[in-house]
Amino acid sequence: AQTEIVSQLAYRDGLTRIGNRTAFNERLVELEEIKDQVEAIGVVMFDVNDLKFINDNFGHHMGDAMLMASAKLIEDAFQEQDADCFRIGGDEFAVLISGDNVDERFARALDKFKTFIQEHNQNDNKEFRISIAYGFAKYEASDKGKPLLMVYQQADMLMYDNKKELNDMAVKRLSTIKAYRRQLTIIVVQGS
């Protein structure tokens, strides 16, 4: 029982209860050793947007709630795909998918992930909206000699590309809202 507690502390994130960075690194090493014996290994990187804003403006307890909700969305989306989920840093998460049909399993999980985020954000009872950038890369048996670390780095770069896209879309929405407000102000002022 004590060994299990120590293992939990060593390999589980204390806040989200999913695997931590140590567990992620060890699983990556395990997969590196067997990578040529499986069809493919997928790495999905996630980054929760606006955590600093939530922490600074609403308190760390709200930021923690956002991280726990984000971890649950990710884990729930990928659990049916026999994937391993990890929190590897403050607002960063990773998922490892290995074996057969990695592309299809990722696509199914991603559809669920997007649906879960949309459902969360449409719920008026939620205290915050969730936006999570992601990037996916994979190792295939034909990539012989390519270290999984490179696949991880590729997924990470793609995640940051997606984060920029999400931020650019948010800026465009904000610009549109400001333009509508200016138009409404002009209409109201002219109508007075």
C-alpha positions in Angstrom: 0.0 0.0 0.0 2.8 2.4 0.8 4.6 1.6 -2.4 1.4 2.4 -4.3 1.2 5.8 -2.5 4.8 6.6 -3.4 4.2 5.5 -7.0 1.1 7.8 -7.1 3.1 10.7 -5.8 6.0 10.0 -8.3 3.9 9.5 -11.4 0.6 11.3 -11.0 0.0 15.1 -11.2 -1.2 16.2 -7.8 -3.8 18.6 -9.3 -5.3 16.8 -12.3 -4.6 13.1 -11.1 -3.4 12.2 -14.6 0.2 11.2 -15.4 2.9 13.8 -14.8 6.1 14.7 -16.7 8.1 11.9 -15.1 5.5 9.3 -16.2 5.4 10.9 -19.7 9.2 10.8 -20.0 9.3 7.2 -18.8 6.6 6.2 -21.2 8.4 7.9 -24.1 11.6 5.9 -23.2 9.5 2.7 -23.2 8.0 3.5 -26.6 11.4 4.4 -28.0 12.6 0.9 -27.2 9.7 -0.8 -29.0 8.9 1.8 -31.7 9.9 -0.5 -34.5 7.6 -3.3 -33.3 4.4 -1.2 -33.5 2.7 0.2 -36.5 2.8 3.8 -35.3 3.2 6.1 -32.2 1.3 9.4 -32.1 2.2 12.3 -29.9 -0.5 15.0 -29.2 0.6 18.1 -27.4 -1.9 20.5 -25.8 -1.6 24.0 -24.4 -4.4 25.6 -22.4 -4.9 29.2 -23.5 -5.5 32.1 -21.1 -4.4 30.4 -17.9 -2.3 33.4 -16.9 -5.2 35.7 -17.5 -7.5 33.6 -15.4 -4.9 33.3 -12.6 -4.2 37.0 -12.5 -7.8 38.2 -12.7 -9.8 35.5 -10.9 -7.3 33.8 -8.7 -5.2 30.6 -8.8 -8.1 28.6 -7.5 -10.0 29.4 -10.7 -6.9 28.6 -12.8 -6.6 25.3 -11.0 -10.3 24.6 -11.8 -9.5 25.4 -15.5 -6.6 23.0 -15.5 -8.7 20.2 -13.9 -11.5 20.8 -16.4 -9.0 20.8 -19.3 -7.4 17.6 -18.1 -10.8 15.9 -17.9 -11.8 17.1 -21.4 -8.6 15.7 -22.8 -8.7 12.4 -20.8 -12.4 11.8 -21.6 -11.8 12.4 -25.3 -8.9 10.0 -25.6 -9.8 7.3 -23.1 -11.6 5.1 -25.6 -8.5 5.2 -27.8 -6.3 3.3 -25.4 -4.1 6.5 -25.0 -1.9 7.7 -22.2 -2.6 11.2 -20.9 -0.2 13.4 -19.0 0.2 16.9 -17.6 3.8 17.8 -18.5 4.0 21.4 -17.4 1.9 24.3 -16.0 -0.6 24.5 -18.8 0.7 21.8 -21.1 -0.6 18.3 -21.6 0.5 15.4 -23.8 -1.2 12.2 -25.1 0.6 9.2 -26.4 -1.2 6.8 -28.8 0.6 3.7 -29.9 -0.3 0.6 -32.0 -2.6 0.2 -35.0 -4.8 2.8 -36.7 -3.2 5.8 -34.8 -4.5 8.3 -37.3 -8.1 7.1 -37.1 -7.9 6.8 -33.3 -6.5 10.4 -33.1 -9.2 11.7 -35.4 -12.0 10.1 -33.4 -10.6 11.4 -30.1 -10.1 14.9 -31.7 -13.7 15.0 -32.8 -14.8 14.2 -29.2 -12.3 16.7 -27.8 -13.7 19.5 -30.0 -17.3 18.5 -29.1 -16.5 18.5 -25.3 -14.9 21.9 -25.5 -17.9 23.3 -27.5 -20.3 21.8 -25.0 -18.3 23.2 -22.1 -18.2 26.7 -23.6 -21.9 26.7 -24.5 -22.9 25.9 -20.9 -23.8 29.2 -19.2 -23.2 27.7 -15.8 -19.5 27.4 -16.5 -17.3 30.0 -14.8 -14.8 30.2 -17.7 -14.4 29.3 -21.3 -11.8 26.8 -22.4 -9.6 27.1 -25.4 -6.9 24.5 -25.9 -4.3 24.5 -28.7 -3.1 21.1 -30.0 -0.5 19.6 -32.3 -0.2 16.0 -33.6 2.7 14.2 -35.0 3.5 10.5 -35.4 6.3 8.0 -35.8 5.8 5.2 -38.3 7.8 2.0 -38.7 9.1 3.5 -42.0 10.7 6.4 -39.9 13.5 4.0 -38.8 16.2 5.8 -36.8 14.0 8.9 -36.1 14.0 9.5 -32.4 10.6 9.9 -30.7 12.0 13.1 -29.2 11.8 14.6 -32.7 8.2 13.5 -33.0 7.4 15.2 -29.7 9.2 18.4 -30.9 7.2 18.3 -34.1 3.9 17.9 -32.3 5.0 20.8 -30.0 5.7 23.1 -32.9 2.4 22.2 -34.6 0.6 22.9 -31.2 2.2 26.4 -31.2 1.1 27.0 -34.8 -2.4 26.1 -33.7 -2.2 28.3 -30.7 -1.2 31.2 -33.0 -4.2 30.5 -35.2 -6.6 30.4 -32.2 -5.1 33.7 -31.0 -5.4 35.3 -34.4 -9.1 34.2 -34.6 -9.7 35.6 -31.2 -8.1 39.0 -32.2 -10.3 39.0 -35.3 -13.4 38.4 -33.3 -12.5 41.1 -30.9 -11.8 43.6 -33.8 -15.2 42.7 -35.2 -16.9 43.3 -31.9 -15.2 46.6 -31.5 -16.2 47.6 -35.0 -19.9 46.7 -34.3 -19.7 48.7 -31.1 -18.4 51.7 -33.0 -21.2 51.3 -35.6 -23.8 51.1 -32.9 -22.4 54.2 -31.1 -22.5 56.1 -34.4 -26.1 55.0 -35.0 -27.2 55.8 -31.5 -25.5 59.2 -31.6 -26.9 60.1 -35.0 -30.4 58.9 -33.9 -30.4 61.1 -30.8 
